[in-house]
Amino acid sequence: MLEEAGAAARLKPLVPARRLQIGRGRLSLLAPLYALYTRRLRAQVADAPLPHHVAVILDGNRRWASVVGLREPGAGHWHGAEKLDELLHWCAELEIGELTVWALSGENLARASDELGALLGILADKLLALSKRDRIRIRVFGRFDALPAELMETVRRVEAETEANAGLVLNVALCYSGRDELVDATRALIRSLAAEGVAAGEMAEQVDADVIERHLYTADHSDPDLIIRTSGEMRLSGFLPWQSSHSEFYFTDVYWPAFRELDFLRAIRTFQQRERRFGL
């Protein structure tokens, strides 16, 4: 019954208002059962091997806002940013060591100016708020050329202020594209080899997977064990193409602002039930 009722929380597009109200009423009545189920699942998940590094594609903010009737530019993104606090808490409770979230893609910069302006402001405010939390170290990666100077100043500030923090590592992919990352890594590698005096005809012999990896945005960080994407899309859309080669994937039709601890725990449980082969 819980699995069936959970569909009401997923806020499918074009749901009539009355039907949505009925769904919310059912969820309210089932709240005690959900709380019990979540506690039981949390205990079960905590007793099994956990992923060290979880990555999440935070998708579905605009569609969620449209369904619930929010029309202000950036309204869905604001609620999505607030949901991140809950995700950090869930990860801390399970002692997950590293969390990566895709907050802004390069393609997002082509959105309408009013929405983009609101989104960039929300990102800056959220980064500042997160930097005040204890036991979180924030690192931001991506291509920053097209971002406002004020946002980049915020990025540098929060990275510096949290650099010495112990505990959960939060990686924020900002203006990120996997293809851009691979292009930038290749350029950096060529520059490095040239600086070492390696002749152009000999450069190819110096290239292997380990060398390329050292020039990625995520150098010195672990690859994600589990990648979660919300909103029902079943693709990575260029997210961490190199780092995800041995990751487990979990796709859910829940929009990101409606994502619950129960949904997160189900993703972790699915990861625990799989036999990881690492390409073998």
N, C-alpha and C positions, 0 to 999 in steps of 0.2 A: 504493500500500500504506500509505503514511503517513496519508493522509486516512482510510482505512478503520480503521486501528488507533487513530487519534485518538478514535474514538467510545468506546473503552474508558475514556478518561480523563474522559469527561463525566459519569460517575456517575449514570446514569438512575435514577429512583425504582424501588423494589421489585425491584432486581436481586438474585437469590439470592447468598448469601455465596460459594459455590464458584465461581460464574460470575465474581463480582467478583475473586476471587483469581486465576483464570485470566487475566482481563483485565490485572491488575497484572503477572502474570508475563510476558505478551506485551510489555507496555510496557517492562519491565526489559530484555528481550532487544533491543528496538528502540531503547533509549536512545542508542547511538552514532549511529544513523541520524537520530534526532530532533535530536541536537546538530548534526550536519552540515547537516541541512535548515534548522535555525534560523539557523545562521551564514550560510548562503547567502541566506536570505530577508532577514536583517538587512542584509546588504550591498546587496541589490537595493533594499530600501525606502529606505536611506540615500541612494541615488543619484537618487531622484525627489523632486519637491516634497512637503514634509511639512506636515501640519496644524500651525498655530500653537497651537491650543487644542483639547484633547481632553477630553470629559466622559464619565464612566462611571457607570452605575447599578449599584451593587454588589449584585446580587440573587442569591438562592439559598443564603444561608448556612445557614438552618435545614434546608432540604431536603438539602443536602450532609451536614450533621451526622447527619441521620437515616439516610442511606444508609450512611455509614461506621461507624454504631453508637455515636455520641457522644450521651449522654443528659443531660449536665449543662446547666442553663440557660445560654445564652450561649456554649456551646462553639463553635458554628459562627461566631458573630460574632467570637470571639477569633481563630480561624484566618483569617477574612476581614480582620480588622485587620492581622494579620501579612502578608498578601498585599499590602497597600498598599505596604509597603517595596519589594517587587519592582517594582510598577507605577511607582513614583517613579524607580527605577533605570532601567527601560526608557525612560521619558520623557527622563531626563537623557542617556542614551546617544544618543538621536536628536535632542537639543537642542530638544525641544518646549517652548515657552515657558510654557504655562499648562495646568493640569490641574484639572478640577472633578469632585468625587465626591459622590454623594448618599449620605450616611451614615445619615440618620435622617429619615423622613417624619413628618408630623403624625399620620398614621394609626397609626404604630408605637407611639405613646404609649398605645394601647388594649390592648396585649399584656399577658399575664399579668405580675403584679408581680415574680415572681422573675426572669423573662427580661428584663423591662425594666430592673430594677435592675442586672443583670449587664451589659446592653448599655450603659447610661449610664456605668457604671464603666469599661468597656473603652474607650469613646470618650474619656473624660477622660485615661486613662493613655496612649492612643495619641497624642492631641494633645500631651501633655507630651513624649513620646518624640520626636515629629517636630520639636518646637521646638528640640531639641538638635542637629539636623542642620544642616550648613552649606549655604548657597546654596539655601535654601527659604524663601519668604515665605508665611505662612499667613493666610488670611482666611476667616472663618466667617460664613455668612448664613442667615437663616430667621427664624421667629417663636420667640422664646425665653421667652415668658411662663410656659409650663408646665414649663420645665426647672429642675432643682435649682440653688440658688444656688451650690453648690460647682462645678458644671459650668460655669456662666456665668463664675465667677471664673477658671477654667482657660482658657476661651475668651479672655477679655480679656488674660490673662497671655501666652498664646502669640502672640496677634496683636501685642502690644507688643514682645515679645522678638524677633520675626522681621521687624518692620516695615522695618528698614533692610537686610535681606538682599537680595542680588542673586541672579539665577538663576531657577529654576523658581518660578512662582506656583501655590500649591496652594489652591484654593477648596473649602471643605467645606460642603455644604448640610446643615444641621442643623435638625431639626424644620421641614422645608421643605415647602411646598405651592405649586404654581404659582398656584392661585386666590388663596391668601392673599397672595402677592406682588403680584398685580395689584390686589387690594383695598387693600392697604397703600400701593401706589404712587398709587392714585387719591385716597386720603385725604390723603396727604402733599402731593399736587399741589393739592388744594382748600385745604388749610391755607396753603400757600405763596401761592396767589393771594389768599386773604383777607388775609394779612399784608401783601401789597403794595397792598391797598386796592381790588382789582378787584371791581366790583359783581357780585352773583350772576347777573344777566341778561347779563353780558358775559364770564363765565368760559368758556363753551363756545368762544368765538372764540379763546381763548388756548391751546387744547389741540391738540397735534399729536403725531406719533409721537416726535419728538425730545424734547419736553417730558416725555412719559410715561417715556421711557427714562431720563431723568435722575433719576427717582424710584424706579427699580427697585432691588432689593437689589444688583444687579450693575453699577450705574452706574460708569462709568470703567473697566470691564473689557470685554474683547472677547467677542463671541458665540462659542460653540463651533463649530469647523469640522466636528468629528466627534463623534457621540454613540454610545457603545457600551452595550448592555444585555446582561448575562449571564443565564443560567438558562432561556432559551427563551421568555420572555415577549416578545411582539412589539408592545409599546406603550410610551409614555413615562410613563403614569400621572401626568400633571401635572408632569413635570419640565421646567423652563425653557420654558414654552409660548411666551413672547415671544421669548426669545433663540434658540430652535431653528428659527425660521421658514426659515432658509436653511442649516441644518445637514444634513450627510449622516448617515444612520443605519446602524448595523451591529448585528444581533442574532445572538447565539450561544447554543446550548443548553448551553454549559459553565457549571456553577455557579461563583460567584465564587471560593470558596476553591481550586477546581481550575484556575483560569484560568492559562495558561502564557504565556511570552513568545511562543511560536509562535502562540497565539491572538491576542495583541495585534498581532503583525506582520501576520497575515492581515487584521485589521481595517484597519490602515494601508494595506496593499496594495490592498484593495478601495476605500478612499477615493481612492487615487491613480489607480485605473482608471476612476473616474467623471468625467464632464464636468459640472462645477458650473455651474448656470444661474442661481442666485440669484433664482429666481422667474420668470425670463423664459421 
